[in-house]
Amino acid sequence: MTDRQNFDTERSQQHQQLADALLAAYRTKQPIQPLREQLSEMTVEDAYAIQQLQEQKLLADGGTLIGRKIGLTSLAMQKALGVDSPDFGFMFDDDRFIGHEDAHFNSKDFIQPKIEPEFAFVLKKDLTGPGVTLADAVDAIDTVHMAIEIIDSRVADWNIKLVDTVADNASYGAIAWSEQALKLDKDDLPIVQCTLTVDGEVVGSGTGADVMGHPAGPLQWLANTLGERGVPLKAGQVVLPGSFCAAAVVEAGSTATADYGDLGSFTIHFD
């Protein structure tokens, strides 16, 4: 074997070990140390390789992929992690981690949860990049729903950089989204306002334009990014395009509401 082949083999083994450690953290609720401290000179490609190994394992175990989440869509979060583009993760069908209006989530199913108010897009047709335009992304949206994403980190103390959160499935925890679609013109997505409250206290607010200028912008980015990897977005999949505002911490006993003004509001609970 050449030195390069030896390096690639060892790197693949390390990817698998870290993927296994993250999957174990889902089960045990015991966080691990930052991945960047465990894998020397870790790159974003390393991180996505580790994420993909987890996705492949869940599919092999009979899981059903329901869609994708997009993170780091706000300038504030990008600056915090020193990046200039979003990241993405996967979402699987698991009753414990999917909720609708007034859903109750067990706080013990998470390690260090936070919440973000978002839209949830359901796609009406496949969306395959590269070459997807913003207009293509808007057109591919079938229905728009109110949503709260529960983010969670398998990395201890949220001590993350970009490579850590990417490997950790973009810090995805769970999705709660309204069963009824919003009655709105998709052209109005950038002007929709949303306020997030936890136990009645306002903890954040924003407009659709705060999500990369247009909430469908992240969808366009995702379709093109996945397309470069030979992966399409499929009709019927759910996509979370990113948060209206910064994430807020929740704990057992918390009640969270995302208020979309005239469009309605959406509440979930943590037990």
Backbone hydrogen bonds, N-H to C=O, Kabsch-Sander energy under -0.5 kcal/mol:
donor,donor_aa,acceptor,acceptor_aa,energy
6,N,2,T,-2.4
7,F,3,D,-2.4
8,D,4,R,-2.7
9,T,5,Q,-2.4
10,E,6,N,-2.5
11,R,7,F,-2.8
12,S,8,D,-2.4
13,Q,9,T,-2.0
14,Q,10,E,-2.2
15,H,11,R,-2.6
16,Q,12,S,-2.2
17,Q,13,Q,-2.2
18,L,14,Q,-2.3
19,A,15,H,-2.5
20,D,16,Q,-2.6
21,A,17,Q,-1.9
22,L,18,L,-2.2
23,L,19,A,-2.4
24,A,20,D,-2.3
25,A,21,A,-1.7
26,Y,22,L,-1.5
27,R,23,L,-1.2
28,T,24,A,-2.9
29,K,25,A,-2.1
32,I,154,R,-3.1
37,E,34,P,-1.2
38,Q,35,L,-1.5
39,L,35,L,-1.7
42,M,39,L,-1.0
47,A,43,T,-2.0
48,Y,44,V,-2.6
49,A,45,E,-2.0
50,I,46,D,-2.1
51,Q,47,A,-2.3
52,Q,48,Y,-2.8
53,L,49,A,-1.8
54,Q,50,I,-1.3
55,E,51,Q,-2.0
56,Q,52,Q,-2.8
57,K,53,L,-1.9
58,L,54,Q,-2.3
59,L,55,E,-2.3
60,A,56,Q,-2.4
61,D,57,K,-1.6
62,G,59,L,-1.7
63,G,58,L,-2.7
65,L,63,G,-0.5
66,I,91,M,-2.6
67,G,91,M,-1.3
68,R,238,V,-1.8
69,K,89,G,-1.6
70,I,240,L,-2.3
71,G,87,D,-2.5
78,Q,74,S,-2.2
79,K,75,L,-2.6
80,A,76,A,-2.0
81,L,77,M,-1.6
82,G,78,Q,-0.7
82,G,79,K,-0.5
83,V,78,Q,-2.8
87,D,71,G,-1.9
89,G,69,K,-2.2
91,M,67,G,-2.2
93,D,64,T,-2.5
94,D,92,F,-0.8
97,F,94,D,-2.2
98,I,95,D,-0.9
99,G,175,I,-2.1
102,D,267,T,-2.7
103,A,100,H,-2.2
103,A,267,T,-0.5
105,F,103,A,-0.5
105,F,269,H,-2.9
107,S,105,F,-0.7
109,D,106,N,-2.4
110,F,107,S,-1.5
114,K,151,I,-2.3
115,I,248,A,-2.6
116,E,149,E,-2.2
118,E,147,A,-2.8
119,F,242,G,-0.5
120,A,145,H,-1.9
121,F,239,V,-2.8
122,V,143,T,-2.4
123,L,121,F,-0.5
123,L,237,Q,-2.3
124,K,140,A,-2.8
125,K,140,A,-0.7
127,L,233,L,-2.4
129,G,223,A,-1.3
137,A,133,T,-2.2
138,V,134,L,-2.5
139,D,135,A,-2.4
140,A,136,D,-1.7
141,I,137,A,-0.6
141,I,138,V,-1.2
142,D,122,V,-3.3
143,T,122,V,-1.2
145,H,120,A,-2.3
147,A,118,E,-1.7
148,I,176,A,-2.8
149,E,116,E,-2.9
150,I,174,A,-2.3
151,I,114,K,-2.3
151,I,149,E,-0.7
152,D,171,S,-2.3
156,A,32,I,-3.0
158,W,155,V,-1.6
159,N,156,A,-1.9
160,I,158,W,-2.0
165,T,161,K,-2.1
166,V,162,L,-2.5
167,A,163,V,-1.9
168,D,164,D,-1.9
169,N,166,V,-1.1
170,A,165,T,-2.0
171,S,165,T,-0.9
171,S,168,D,-1.3
172,Y,169,N,-1.7
173,G,150,I,-1.6
174,A,150,I,-2.2
175,I,97,F,-2.3
176,A,148,I,-2.1
177,W,99,G,-2.4
178,S,146,M,-2.5
182,L,144,V,-3.7
184,L,182,L,-1.2
188,D,185,D,-2.4
189,L,186,K,-1.4
191,I,188,D,-1.4
192,V,188,D,-0.8
192,V,189,L,-0.9
194,C,206,G,-2.7
195,T,259,D,-2.2
196,L,204,G,-3.1
197,T,257,T,-2.6
198,V,201,E,-2.4
199,D,255,T,-3.2
201,E,198,V,-1.7
203,V,196,L,-2.9
204,G,196,L,-1.2
206,G,194,C,-2.1
208,G,192,V,-1.8
209,A,190,P,-2.0
210,D,207,T,-1.8
211,V,208,G,-1.7
212,M,73,T,-0.9
212,M,210,D,-1.2
213,G,209,A,-1.6
214,H,211,V,-1.2
217,G,214,H,-2.5
219,L,215,P,-0.5
220,Q,216,A,-2.3
221,W,217,G,-2.6
222,L,218,P,-2.9
223,A,219,L,-2.6
224,N,220,Q,-2.1
225,T,221,W,-2.7
226,L,222,L,-3.2
227,G,223,A,-1.9
228,E,224,N,-1.6
229,R,225,T,-0.6
229,R,226,L,-1.1
230,G,227,G,-1.5
231,V,226,L,-2.6
233,L,127,L,-2.2
236,G,123,L,-2.7
237,Q,234,K,-2.1
238,V,66,I,-2.6
239,V,121,F,-2.7
240,L,68,R,-2.1
244,F,117,P,-2.2
248,A,115,I,-2.0
250,V,113,P,-1.5
253,G,270,F,-2.7
254,S,251,E,-2.4
256,A,268,I,-2.6
257,T,197,T,-2.5
258,A,266,F,-2.9
259,D,195,T,-3.0
259,D,257,T,-0.6
260,Y,258,A,-0.6
260,Y,264,G,-2.9
263,L,260,Y,-1.6
264,G,261,G,-1.6
266,F,258,A,-2.0
268,I,256,A,-2.5
269,H,103,A,-2.7
270,F,254,S,-2.5
271,D,105,F,-3.1
